């Protein structure tokens, strides 16, 4: 999550506590709630689906990816042997067509995952206050609630997105979403743009991997000491073989969010580090994406899910917030963002926002920015531009 410092503004009144029969219940998002995917979801994660027995042999980078690296003067063998750590600005691939992310088997071990830091930034007061005329008053904080365990039975198909940045291993959150052109066999993950690309001053991050239902049973740090991979990653590691984010984020995103913040979303197409089943088949669930960009008044309640990693959280457990959304704008020239009260911190970036539409839970936004005091979150409205990005990903890479 990106952090933004704002000047004081009157808060909306604290909302009425949600009844068990309200949105919290509707957004319990068990496999059954995910549009009848329960039949394909086992009661217990089957780690063998994408965590096959260890095998020897040299890690091979597919010829297509090796060719893309070679186009940029990068040797494929050196890349997998650690060459990806070279963050020479002249070789930091930035354009949409430059994305390359070959699988490096065994790179994301449990201890490396736990060392990953939240993707957290700061926005200037000027940026944050520029659109006060079209922003609603700051929402009252909503205390994040720990999700019930095991996550694969009680929550949406949410997980953690790991990647390498120039500052070291980093982490965000993401959600398995349906692929309309490949029903039942989606390999698509929705997250934030700043979880895959640094914006106008940088390029694509490296070694981007999705871990659904991370730490499925919500074990403590002590309990996870010397944990085996299946305790941390019950469905295995899923590497992004393609990523798409908005041109607005690539061109205008910055260390402070910048003009790309309202377009801070991304779609990953992933494949298992080991195995052959699709992501949706493996986890047994996926959500539709709502591209109607509902107004704050028309959206009613929204819930944000993710893995906050900055204090007082440690990134090991899934949390959620549910609130009535308001409007937030960084500039009168930019699209209005959704905003809810929530105390989740960095690491929850990219985590899905859900609402109930026609009796079904759908993804309607993702966590992008929040204030320095961690009292609220804001996420982009997903409209025509976001849908075009999604459709292009589905049609071009969905069947792979």
N, C-alpha and C positions, 0 to 999 in steps of 0.2 A: 504494500500500500504506500502511496506517496503521501507525505505529510504536508499540510498547508497551514500557514499561520494566518489567522484572520483577526480583524479588529472586532471588538465586542459588538454584539447585536442582540436584540431581544429574542428570547427563546419562545418557541411555541409551547403551549401548555403540555404537561406530561399526559401521555395517552392513558386511556382506561386499560387496566390489565387485561390481557387476552385470555378469554375463557378457553378451556380445554377443547371446546367444540369449534373454536375459531381457526385462524390461519395456522397456528402452530400445529393443530391436529391435522389440518388439510395438507400442510407441508411436512408431515412426518416423513413422507417420501420413502416409504418402504419400496421394495421391488414391485409390489402390487400397485402402489400409487403411481409408479412410473409407467403408466399406460399398459398394464397387464403383462409386464416382462417377467413376472414371478416364475412362470413355468421354466424359463431358461436359467434362472438363478438358483444355485444350490443353497441349502441351508448353511453350508460352511464353505468358505472359499476353497477351490480346488487348485492348490498351488502348482500342481503338475501341468496345468494347462499352459502356463507360460514360464514355468520354472523347471525345465527339464533337467535330468541328471547332468552333472558336470562332465564335460568332454574336453579332451586335449586338442591340440592343434592351434595354428596361428590364426588370429583374428583377421578376417578378410573384409576389405572395404569394397563394396560393389563397384564394378567398372564404371557405371554411370556417375557415381559420386566421386570416384578417383579422378575421372575426367574433368569434373567441375572444379576440383581442387587444382588440377594441373593447369586449367585455364587461367588461374590466378597465381601461378608460379609456386604452388604448394605441393610438396611431395606427400602422397597418401600414407606411405609407411611412416614417415616422420610425424605426420599429423596424429596418427593413432598412438605413436610412441611418446607423445607429449608435446608435439609441435603446436598443438592448439593453444598452448599457454603463451604463445607469442602474440602479443596484442599491439604490434606495430600499427600505428594509425593508418599508414599507407596500405596496409593489408587487412584492415578491419572491414570485412565485406559488409556493405550497407544496403545496396539496392535490393528491391524485392526479388529480383531474379538471381541474386547472389547466394541465397540461403543454401547451406550445406551442413549436414549434421550426421556424419556416419556413426554407426553403432560402435562403441568401444566397450566390448563385453567386460563386465566386472568392475567398471569404473565407479559406478554409484553403489558402493558398499554401505551397510548401515551406519558405520562410524562417519563416513564422508557425508552422508545425508544429514546426520545430526549436527555436523559442523557448519552446514550451510546457513548463511545469514539472510535476514529478511531484506527484500528489495524495498528500501524506504528512502524517500526523498523529501525535500522541503520546497514549498512554493512561497514566493515573496508576498508580503501584505498587499502590495500594489496589484499583483495578479489576482489575488483572492478576493479583493474588494471591488474590482473593476465592474462586476456585474451585479452589484447589490440591488439595483433597481428591478432586476428580474429574478432575484433570489428570495425565497421565503426566509423568515427568521430561522436562526439556528435551531435544530430540533433538540429536545431534551435527551440526554444520554440514555441509551438502553443498554443495560448490563448484558454482556454476552453470556449465553448459557452453553454449558458443555453438552455436546450431542450424546445420545444414548449409545452404548456399545452393545454388540458389535456394529460398526458403522454400516457394513454391507446389508444389514437387516433393518436398520432404523433410520437411515439417512439417504439423501440423494447420492448418485454416483460421483461423489466429490473425492479429490485426491490432492497430492502435492506435485507441483511442477518444479523440478530442479534444473539448474543451469549454471554454467561457469561464466563469470564476468571478469573484467580486469582486476577487480578487487577480491576475487576468490569465489568459492561455491556460494550460490544464492538460491533462494526458494520463494515460490509463490504458491497459489492454489489454482485448481482448475476443475472442470466438470465434464463428464462424458455426455455428449449431446448426440441426438439421432442424426442419421444421414438420410435425407429424404429420397435420395436416388439409389440408396442401397439399404432398404429396410431390414432391420434385424441384424445387420452386420456392420454397424458403424465403427469406424476407427478415428472419430473426430473428438477433439477436446477443446472446450472453450476456456479462454483465460484472458489476461490483460495484455495489451500491446507492449507495455514496459517490462513484461516478464519474458519477452523474446527478443526485443530490439531496443537499443539504447536511445533511439530517436535521432534528431538532426545532427548531433555531435558525435555519433558513434555508429555502430552497426549491429549485426545479428550476434546474439549471445551464442555460446557453444555448449555442446553436450546436453541439449535440452531433452529432458526425460520426464515422463508422467508416471506417478505411482498412485493408482487408485486405492482408496480405503487404507491409506497409510496408517500404520499402527492400529489396525482394525479394532483391537480390544482396549485401546486407550491406556496402555500400560505406562507406568511412570519411568523416569530416566533410570532409576535404580533397577527396576524390573527388566529394563531393556539392556542392561549391561551384558555384553557378550551375546546379544540376541542374534538368532540366525536370520537369514534374509526373509524367510517366509513370515516371521513375526512382524517385521517392518513392512514388507511388501507382499501381502498375501496373494495378489494377482500378478506379481512380477513387475518388471520395469518395462515401460513402453517408450521407445525412442521416437522423437519427431523426425520423420523422413521428409516432411515439408511443413512450413509454417507460413501463415499469411497474417499480416496486420495492415491497418489502413495506411494509405499514402500520407494522410494527414499526420499520423503518428511518426512515420519514418522521416517526414520532412520538418514537422513542427514540434515533435516531442522533445523535451529537454530535461535537464537535471531538476528543473522546477515545474515539470508538467507541461508548461508552455501551451501553445495553441493546439497541441495534439491531444490534450487531456480529454476533451469531449469525444475523441475518436479512439480512446485507449482500450481497444479490444483486439483479440487475435483468435485464430483457429489453428489448431495443430492437427495434422494427420499423422498418426502414430502406428508403429508396428512393435510387436513384442521382441524383447531381447532374445527370447527363446520361445519357440512354439509357432503355431500357425493360425489359431482361431482369432476372430476379430475381437476387438476390445469389448464391444457390446455383448457378444456371445459369452465372453469370459467373465465379465462382472455381472451379467444378467440384467442390466438396466441402462437406460439412456433417456435424456429429456429432450422434448421438442424445444426449439428456440422461438420466442415470441418477438417478431420483428415489427409489431404494430406501433412501437414507440408510444405507449399510452401516456396520457397526461398524468400528472400527479393526482389530480382529482379523480380521474377515471381508473387509476391503477389500484385503488384501495390499499391493502396491506402488501408489503413485500418482505421477504426474508433473505438475509445474506448468510452464506455458509463459508467456512474457510478454516485454515490452520494458522492462527496468529502466532508469530514467533518472537516479537519484541516484548520486553517486560511489560506487564507481569506474567506473560505467557512464555512458553519455551518451544512452541512449534510441534509438540508431540501429539496434541489432541485437537479434535475438531470442535469448533464452536459455531454458534448461530445467533443471529439477532433478527427480530421481527418488529416492524414498525409501519406507520403510515408514511408514505414518501412525501417529500416536499421538493421544491425546485431549487437548483443551484446553478449559477452561471459564473464562469470566469471572465466572460466578456459579452457585451451585447451582440457581438458579431459571430459568436459561437453558439452551437446548439445547447439548449438547457440540459443539465444532467439531473438524474434522480439523486435524492439524498435522504438518508434515514439516520436516526439515532443509533449508535452502536459503539461499544468500547473495544472492539477488536483492533489489533495493532498490525504493524508490518508483518508480512508473511501471509496475511489474508488476501493480499492483492490477487486479482484474477479469479477469486472465488465467485461462484455463481450467485446471482440474486434470483429468487423464484417468486412467482405469484400463481394463484389459481385462476385458470381461465376455462370456462365451460366444464368445470368439474375436474380439470386435470392440472397438475403442477407443470409449469413451463419456466424456462430460463428467460429472464427479461432484461438482465444487465449483469455487470461484474464489478467487483470492487476496484476502484481506481485511485482515488485520493481521499484524504481525511485531515483533520486539524492536528496540531501538535499536542493537544490535550486528549486525543483519542476519544472524543465524545460523539463523533458521527462519521459516516462514510458517504462517499458520492461515487456514482457509477454512470457510464454513458447510456443515453437512450439508444436502443438498437432499432434503426430504421432501414431505409432503402440501401444506404451505403453498406451497412453491416450485412444485410441479406445478400447483396451482390458478392461480397467477399466470401460468405459462406457457400453460396451456390457455385462460385468458381472453384473453390476448394473441393466441394463434393463431386462436381462433374469432371474435374481434371485429375484428382488423386484418389477419390473415394473408392474406386474399384480395385485399388492396388492391394 
